[in-house]
Amino acid sequence: MKDDMMFTGDDLTAWGHAPGPQFPELLALANSMLLAGKTQEDVRDALHSKIPPKPEQFELHPVDAVTFHENLNPADEDEIANFEKVRSTMRAVMRTPTVVGGAIMPDACPAGPIGTIPVGGVIAARNAIHPGMHSADICCSLMMSDLGDADPATVLDAADSVTHFGPGGRAQGKRFTVSLDLLDAFRGNAFLAAAKTVHAAQEHMGTQGDGNHFLFVGTSRASGHTMLVTHHGSRGPGAKLFKAGMEVAERYRKMHSPQTLKQNAWIPADSPDGEAYWEALQIIRRWTKTNHNSIHQATVEAAGVTMGERVWNEHNFVFRRGDLYLHGKGATPGWSDFADDADTCGRTIIPLNMAEPILIVRGKDAANGLGFSPHGAGRNWSRTEHMRRLGDKTPEQALAEETKGLDVRFFAGKVDASELPSSYKPADAVAAQITEFGLAEIVDWIDPFGCIMAGDMPRFRRHRKGRR
């Protein structure tokens, strides 16, 4: 039989087969049947059973079919404009096929294009983990240590000598130890086993990054004790997990729900990928808690003080309750048993800005918050807009005005004006709405003595004298 009588890939495609690595085998089978005297119809019918079933398709929810709770009262034009942006993006998020509910916190603000979960957003999904809904800063979290009657100035100086802000990690020879058990957990998980991820886990231990991450020293109103508070996430290891998770989620999105926005792609929780990703999240959570612990312990040793109680909680994470996966993007779980090792005694930590007290709250597991409370103060406008609003005022002048009497330090040596108190929502308004909406009970205030932040990163100096 002539070659031009033989079947080609075009024939297979016309019969409903999707092009792929199986085509050579299918063509060989089709042409062998043709050579054996089978008709085209016989061949087509025989190969029909080898067309895999179409993947299950998930359609977007109709607009406003799934609603969300609003725990935010806008007080002025800026707040109203911010609120409308948050509403618009949440309405788009709620169309995602897996989503069954949502909520926004008093600190809510947009975090990307329409359809991106906002900061201060909570999303409940069934049998789905959405990497884009915990963001790249997985397990961004806070830890507080009670240092008793330690001198705040001594503690802040000690912390300044041991912590590390900025891009990248610690230099070789100045790194903090990572346990072999934790590194083995990385190597045993498909999402974390890459050499670059394991290396980042070693290099970034004892680091805090940039942006709104900080080290804070203050005094408890309830006890009069000095308190050390750190805020940061999972650094390089978490960012690499996020990237890997988004790649896997995108494959599922293209296969099962191409209409879903890319930022809301999901991994089926009951799939092998979903189980591995859930395990990876728990490992990253463990790494992040260890990271906080390492900075606190180093500070305690450098200051020569005694440490008492320690409290820790995360606010960029996924939590499982029954058959639901609750995604908090800048939202803090407010139920007492959200994790076996939460170390909260029912309390969580909510910072507002560098010049205001940090709130210690007891969550109320409020239905209107899907069990969550805020994670901070949030913003009503962008960092760029805040810089514009400063006008002719220099960052140094604004800092002096807004943090009078406080010891505020920038690791880079230059003020980051986008992190000044005026760049955030009014602290008293956020605190009032926590109570108004019944999201949590405020049980203590940690009045500020001072803090350390990364500073203006464009002029960041990585190797400052005396830094580790």
C-alpha positions as CSV (number, residue, x, y, z in Angstrom):
1,M,0.0,0.0,0.0
2,K,1.3,3.5,-0.9
3,D,2.4,5.8,1.9
4,D,-0.2,8.4,0.8
5,M,-2.8,5.9,1.8
6,M,-1.6,5.5,5.3
7,F,-3.2,7.3,8.3
8,T,-1.6,10.5,9.7
9,G,-1.9,12.5,12.8
10,D,-4.5,14.7,11.0
11,D,-6.7,11.6,10.8
12,L,-6.4,10.9,14.5
13,T,-7.2,14.5,15.3
14,A,-10.2,14.4,13.1
15,W,-11.4,11.3,14.9
16,G,-11.2,13.2,18.3
17,H,-7.8,12.2,19.6
18,A,-5.8,14.9,21.3
19,P,-2.2,15.3,20.0
20,G,0.4,14.0,22.4
21,P,3.1,11.4,23.0
22,Q,0.6,8.6,22.4
23,F,0.2,9.5,18.7
24,P,3.1,7.3,17.3
25,E,1.7,4.2,19.0
26,L,-1.8,5.0,17.8
27,L,-0.6,5.6,14.3
28,A,1.3,2.3,14.2
29,L,-1.8,0.4,15.4
30,A,-4.1,2.2,12.9
31,N,-1.8,1.5,9.9
32,S,-1.2,-2.1,10.9
33,M,-4.9,-2.6,10.9
34,L,-5.2,-0.9,7.5
35,L,-2.5,-3.2,6.1
36,A,-4.4,-6.2,7.5
37,G,-7.4,-5.2,5.4
38,K,-9.5,-3.3,7.9
39,T,-11.6,-0.4,6.6
40,Q,-11.2,3.2,7.7
41,E,-14.4,2.8,9.7
42,D,-13.1,-0.3,11.4
43,V,-9.9,1.4,12.4
44,R,-11.7,4.5,13.6
45,D,-14.1,2.5,15.7
46,A,-11.3,0.3,17.2
47,L,-9.3,3.4,18.2
48,H,-12.3,5.2,19.7
49,S,-12.0,3.4,23.0
50,K,-8.5,4.8,23.3
51,I,-9.7,8.4,23.4
52,P,-9.5,9.3,27.1
53,P,-12.6,10.8,28.7
54,K,-12.7,14.6,28.8
55,P,-11.6,16.0,32.2
56,E,-14.3,17.1,34.5
57,Q,-15.2,20.7,33.8
58,F,-15.9,23.3,36.5
59,E,-17.9,26.3,35.6
60,L,-17.6,29.7,37.2
61,H,-20.3,30.6,39.7
62,P,-22.8,33.2,38.4
63,V,-22.1,36.8,39.6
64,D,-23.1,37.3,43.2
65,A,-24.3,33.6,43.6
66,V,-21.7,33.2,46.4
67,T,-21.7,36.0,48.9
68,F,-19.1,37.2,51.4
69,H,-19.3,39.0,54.8
70,E,-18.2,42.6,55.1
71,N,-16.5,43.5,58.4
72,L,-15.5,47.0,57.4
73,N,-17.2,50.4,57.9
74,P,-15.6,53.0,55.6
75,A,-15.3,56.4,57.4
76,D,-14.0,58.8,54.7
77,E,-13.6,59.2,50.9
78,D,-10.3,57.3,50.9
79,E,-11.8,54.4,52.9
80,I,-14.9,54.3,50.6
81,A,-12.7,54.2,47.5
82,N,-10.6,51.4,49.1
83,F,-13.8,49.5,50.2
84,E,-15.2,49.6,46.6
85,K,-12.0,48.1,45.2
86,V,-12.0,45.4,47.8
87,R,-15.7,44.6,47.0
88,S,-15.0,44.4,43.3
89,T,-12.1,42.1,43.6
90,M,-13.9,39.8,46.2
91,R,-17.0,39.6,43.9
92,A,-14.7,38.3,41.2
93,V,-12.9,35.8,43.6
94,M,-16.3,34.4,44.7
95,R,-17.0,33.2,41.1
96,T,-14.2,30.6,41.5
97,P,-15.9,27.2,41.2
98,T,-14.5,25.8,44.4
99,V,-15.4,28.8,46.6
100,V,-18.3,28.5,49.0
101,G,-17.9,31.6,51.2
102,G,-15.8,34.5,52.1
103,A,-15.2,37.5,54.4
104,I,-13.2,40.7,54.5
105,M,-11.6,42.2,57.6
106,P,-11.4,45.8,58.8
107,D,-7.9,46.0,57.4
108,A,-8.9,44.9,53.9
109,C,-7.1,46.5,50.9
110,P,-6.5,45.4,47.3
111,A,-3.5,43.2,46.6
112,G,-3.4,42.9,42.8
113,P,-5.6,42.9,39.7
114,I,-9.4,42.4,40.0
115,G,-10.1,38.9,41.1
116,T,-7.1,38.7,43.4
117,I,-7.9,37.9,47.0
118,P,-7.3,41.2,49.0
119,V,-5.2,41.6,52.0
120,G,-7.6,41.1,54.9
121,G,-9.5,38.5,52.8
122,V,-10.7,35.1,53.8
123,I,-11.9,32.4,51.3
124,A,-13.5,29.1,52.1
125,A,-13.1,26.4,49.4
126,R,-14.2,22.8,49.2
127,N,-11.6,20.2,48.3
128,A,-9.2,22.8,46.9
129,I,-6.0,24.5,47.9
130,H,-5.4,27.8,46.1
131,P,-1.8,28.8,46.3
132,G,-2.6,32.3,45.0
133,M,-4.8,32.8,48.1
134,H,-2.1,32.4,50.6
135,S,0.3,34.4,48.4
136,A,4.1,34.1,47.9
137,D,4.8,35.1,51.5
138,I,3.4,31.8,52.9
139,C,2.9,31.7,56.6
140,C,3.7,35.3,57.2
141,S,3.4,35.4,61.0
142,L,4.1,37.0,64.4
143,M,5.9,35.7,67.5
144,M,5.9,37.4,70.9
145,S,8.3,36.5,73.8
146,D,7.7,37.7,77.4
147,L,11.1,38.9,78.7
148,G,9.9,39.9,82.1
149,D,11.6,43.0,83.6
150,A,14.3,43.2,80.9
151,D,15.4,46.7,79.9
152,P,13.7,47.5,76.6
153,A,16.8,49.4,75.3
154,T,19.1,46.5,76.1
155,V,16.7,44.1,74.3
156,L,16.5,46.3,71.2
157,D,20.2,46.7,71.0
158,A,20.7,43.0,71.3
159,A,18.1,42.3,68.7
160,D,19.8,44.9,66.4
161,S,23.1,42.9,66.7
162,V,21.6,39.6,65.7
163,T,18.7,40.0,63.3
164,H,19.0,40.3,59.5
165,F,16.8,42.2,57.0
166,G,16.9,42.6,53.3
167,P,17.1,40.4,50.2
168,G,18.9,37.1,50.2
169,G,20.1,35.3,53.2
170,R,23.1,35.2,55.6
171,A,26.6,34.8,54.4
172,Q,28.4,31.5,54.7
173,G,29.9,31.2,58.2
174,K,27.2,33.5,59.7
175,R,24.2,31.3,59.1
176,F,21.9,29.9,61.8
177,T,21.7,26.2,62.1
178,V,18.8,24.3,60.5
179,S,18.1,20.8,62.0
180,L,18.8,17.8,59.9
181,D,15.3,16.5,60.6
182,L,13.8,19.7,59.1
183,L,16.1,19.5,56.1
184,D,15.2,15.9,55.6
185,A,11.5,16.9,55.6
186,F,12.2,19.3,52.7
187,R,14.1,16.6,50.8
188,G,11.3,14.1,51.3
189,N,8.6,16.3,49.8
190,A,8.2,16.7,46.0
191,F,7.4,20.4,46.2
192,L,10.4,21.2,48.5
193,A,13.1,18.7,47.4
194,A,14.8,20.9,44.8
195,A,18.4,21.8,45.7
196,K,17.7,25.5,45.5
197,T,14.8,25.3,47.9
198,V,16.8,23.3,50.4
199,H,19.7,25.8,50.1
200,A,17.3,28.7,50.7
201,A,16.0,26.9,53.8
202,Q,19.6,27.0,55.2
203,E,20.6,30.4,53.9
204,H,17.5,32.3,55.0
205,M,17.1,30.9,58.5
206,G,17.4,33.9,60.9
207,T,16.3,36.5,58.3
208,Q,13.3,38.7,58.2
209,G,13.1,40.1,54.6
210,D,11.8,43.6,53.9
211,G,8.5,45.5,53.4
212,N,6.3,45.6,56.5
213,H,8.3,42.9,58.4
214,F,9.7,44.1,61.7
215,L,11.2,43.4,65.1
216,F,9.4,45.3,67.8
217,V,10.1,45.9,71.5
218,G,7.4,47.2,73.9
219,T,5.8,46.9,77.3
220,S,2.7,45.0,78.2
221,R,0.0,47.1,79.9
222,A,-1.3,44.0,81.6
223,S,1.9,42.8,83.2
224,G,4.4,45.6,82.8
225,H,6.8,43.1,81.2
226,T,9.0,43.8,78.2
227,M,7.9,42.0,75.1
228,L,9.8,41.1,71.9
229,V,7.7,40.7,68.7
230,T,8.8,39.6,65.3
231,H,6.9,39.7,62.0
232,H,8.0,37.9,58.9
233,G,7.1,34.9,56.7
234,S,8.8,31.9,55.1
235,R,11.3,33.9,53.0
236,G,13.0,32.1,50.1
237,P,11.7,28.6,50.8
238,G,8.1,29.8,50.9
239,A,8.5,31.8,47.7
240,K,9.8,28.8,45.9
241,L,7.0,26.6,47.2
242,F,4.5,29.2,46.1
243,K,6.0,29.2,42.6
244,A,5.9,25.4,42.4
245,G,2.4,25.3,43.7
246,M,1.1,27.8,41.2
247,E,2.7,25.9,38.3
248,V,0.8,22.7,39.4
249,A,-2.4,24.6,40.0
250,E,-2.2,26.1,36.6
251,R,-2.1,22.7,35.0
252,Y,-5.3,21.8,36.8
253,R,-6.9,25.1,35.8
254,K,-6.2,24.6,32.1
255,M,-7.6,21.1,32.3
256,H,-10.6,21.6,34.5
257,S,-11.6,25.3,34.5
258,P,-9.8,27.5,31.9
259,Q,-12.3,30.3,32.7
260,T,-11.0,30.6,36.2
261,L,-8.6,33.4,36.7
262,K,-5.0,32.3,36.8
263,Q,-4.4,33.8,40.3
264,N,-7.3,31.6,41.6
265,A,-6.1,28.3,40.1
266,W,-6.3,25.4,42.6
267,I,-4.9,22.0,43.4
268,P,-7.5,19.4,44.3
269,A,-6.9,18.6,47.9
270,D,-7.7,14.9,47.6
271,S,-5.3,14.4,44.7
272,P,-1.7,13.2,45.2
273,D,-0.5,16.7,44.3
274,G,-2.9,18.2,46.8
275,E,-1.8,15.8,49.6
276,A,1.9,16.6,48.8
277,Y,1.2,20.4,48.7
278,W,-0.7,20.3,52.0
279,E,2.3,18.4,53.6
280,A,4.7,21.0,52.1
281,L,2.6,23.8,53.7
282,Q,3.0,22.2,57.1
283,I,6.8,21.8,56.6
284,I,7.1,25.5,55.6
285,R,5.0,26.4,58.6
286,R,7.4,24.5,60.8
287,W,10.4,26.2,59.1
288,T,8.9,29.7,59.6
289,K,8.2,29.1,63.3
290,T,11.7,27.9,63.7
291,N,12.9,31.0,62.0
292,H,11.1,33.2,64.5
293,N,12.4,31.1,67.4
294,S,16.0,31.4,66.2
295,I,15.9,35.2,66.2
296,H,14.2,35.4,69.6
297,Q,16.6,32.9,71.1
298,A,19.6,34.8,69.7
299,T,18.3,38.1,71.1
300,V,17.7,36.6,74.5
301,E,21.2,35.2,74.6
302,A,22.8,38.5,73.3
303,A,20.8,40.5,75.9
304,G,21.5,38.2,78.7
305,V,17.8,38.1,79.8
306,T,15.4,35.4,80.7
307,M,12.5,34.4,78.5
308,G,9.1,33.4,79.7
309,E,5.9,32.7,77.7
310,R,6.0,32.7,73.9
311,V,3.0,33.2,71.6
312,W,3.0,32.6,67.8
313,N,0.4,32.7,65.0
314,E,0.3,32.9,61.2
315,H,-1.9,35.1,58.9
316,N,-1.0,34.1,55.3
317,F,-2.0,30.4,55.3
318,V,-4.5,27.7,54.6
319,F,-6.4,26.1,57.5
320,R,-8.5,22.9,57.3
321,R,-11.9,22.8,59.2
322,G,-14.0,19.8,58.4
323,D,-14.3,19.5,54.6
324,L,-13.4,23.2,54.0
325,Y,-10.0,24.8,53.3
326,L,-9.9,28.3,54.7
327,H,-7.5,30.6,53.0
328,G,-6.4,33.6,55.0
329,K,-4.6,36.4,53.1
330,G,-3.6,38.8,55.9
331,A,-6.2,37.3,58.2
332,T,-5.6,35.7,61.6
333,P,-7.4,32.5,62.7
334,G,-9.6,33.3,65.7
335,W,-10.5,29.8,67.0
336,S,-8.5,28.3,69.9
337,D,-7.5,25.0,68.2
338,F,-6.6,26.2,64.7
339,A,-3.3,24.3,65.1
340,D,-1.9,21.7,67.5
341,D,1.2,23.7,68.2
342,A,-0.3,27.2,67.9
343,D,1.1,28.3,71.3
344,T,-1.6,30.9,71.6
345,C,-3.5,29.9,74.7
346,G,-6.4,31.3,72.7
347,R,-4.6,34.6,71.9
348,T,-3.2,36.1,68.7
349,I,-1.2,39.1,67.8
350,I,-2.4,42.1,65.8
351,P,0.2,44.9,65.0
352,L,-1.2,48.3,63.8
353,N,1.8,50.5,63.0
354,M,5.3,51.3,64.5
355,A,3.9,54.1,66.7
356,E,0.9,52.3,68.1
357,P,0.5,49.4,70.5
358,I,0.4,45.9,69.3
359,L,-3.0,44.3,70.2
360,I,-3.2,40.9,71.9
361,V,-6.6,39.5,71.2
362,R,-8.6,36.4,72.0
363,G,-10.5,35.3,68.9
364,K,-14.3,34.8,69.0
365,D,-14.5,32.3,66.0
366,A,-17.1,34.8,64.6
367,A,-19.3,33.3,61.8
368,N,-19.2,36.7,60.0
369,G,-15.4,36.4,59.8
370,L,-15.4,32.7,58.9
371,G,-13.6,32.4,62.3
372,F,-10.9,35.0,61.5
373,S,-9.8,38.4,62.8
374,P,-7.6,41.1,61.2
375,H,-3.8,40.7,61.0
376,G,-3.0,44.5,61.1
377,A,-4.1,47.9,60.1
378,G,-4.0,47.6,56.3
379,R,-3.8,50.6,53.8
380,N,-6.2,52.8,52.1
381,W,-3.8,53.7,49.3
382,S,-0.7,52.4,47.6
383,R,2.9,53.0,48.8
384,T,3.5,55.3,45.9
385,E,0.4,57.4,46.7
386,H,1.6,57.7,50.3
387,M,4.9,59.0,49.1
388,R,3.1,61.6,47.0
389,R,1.0,62.7,49.9
390,L,4.1,63.4,52.0
391,G,4.7,66.3,49.6
392,D,7.9,68.3,50.3
393,K,8.4,66.5,53.6
394,T,11.4,64.3,53.7
395,P,11.1,60.7,55.1
396,E,13.3,61.7,58.0
397,Q,11.1,64.7,58.9
398,A,8.0,62.5,58.7
399,L,9.6,59.8,60.8
400,A,10.5,62.3,63.5
401,E,7.0,63.7,63.6
402,E,5.2,60.4,63.6
403,T,7.4,58.4,66.0
404,K,8.4,61.0,68.6
405,G,9.9,59.5,71.6
406,L,10.4,56.0,70.0
407,D,13.6,54.3,69.0
408,V,12.9,53.4,65.4
409,R,15.8,51.9,63.4
410,F,16.2,50.9,59.7
411,F,18.6,48.0,59.0
412,A,19.4,49.6,55.6
413,G,20.4,52.9,57.2
414,K,17.7,54.8,55.3
415,V,14.1,55.5,56.2
416,D,11.4,53.6,54.3
417,A,8.7,56.3,54.3
418,S,6.2,53.8,52.9
419,E,6.2,52.1,56.3
420,L,5.5,55.2,58.4
421,P,2.4,55.2,60.5
422,S,0.6,57.6,58.1
423,S,0.8,55.0,55.4
424,Y,-1.6,52.8,57.3
425,K,-5.3,52.9,58.2
426,P,-6.0,54.7,61.5
427,A,-5.1,52.3,64.3
428,D,-8.0,53.3,66.6
429,A,-10.5,52.7,63.8
430,V,-9.3,49.2,63.1
431,A,-9.3,48.4,66.8
432,A,-12.8,49.7,67.2
433,Q,-14.1,47.6,64.2
434,I,-12.6,44.5,65.7
435,T,-14.9,45.0,68.6
436,E,-17.8,46.3,66.6
437,F,-18.0,43.3,64.4
438,G,-17.3,40.8,67.2
439,L,-14.2,39.4,65.6
440,A,-12.0,39.3,68.7
441,E,-11.7,40.5,72.3
442,I,-8.7,42.8,73.0
443,V,-7.0,41.4,76.1
444,D,-3.7,43.4,76.2
445,W,-1.8,46.2,74.5
446,I,1.9,46.2,74.0
447,D,3.0,49.8,74.0
448,P,6.0,50.5,71.7
449,F,9.5,51.3,72.9
450,G,11.1,50.9,69.4
451,C,11.5,48.7,66.4
452,I,13.8,47.6,63.6
453,M,12.7,47.5,60.0
454,A,14.5,46.8,56.7
455,G,14.5,50.4,55.5
456,D,14.8,51.8,52.0
457,M,15.9,48.8,50.0
458,P,17.2,50.5,46.8
459,R,20.1,51.8,48.9
460,F,20.3,48.6,51.0
461,R,23.9,47.8,52.2
462,R,24.1,44.0,52.6
463,H,27.4,43.9,54.6
464,R,27.1,46.5,57.3
465,K,29.8,46.6,59.9
466,G,28.8,44.6,63.0
467,R,25.8,42.9,61.3
468,R,25.5,39.2,61.1
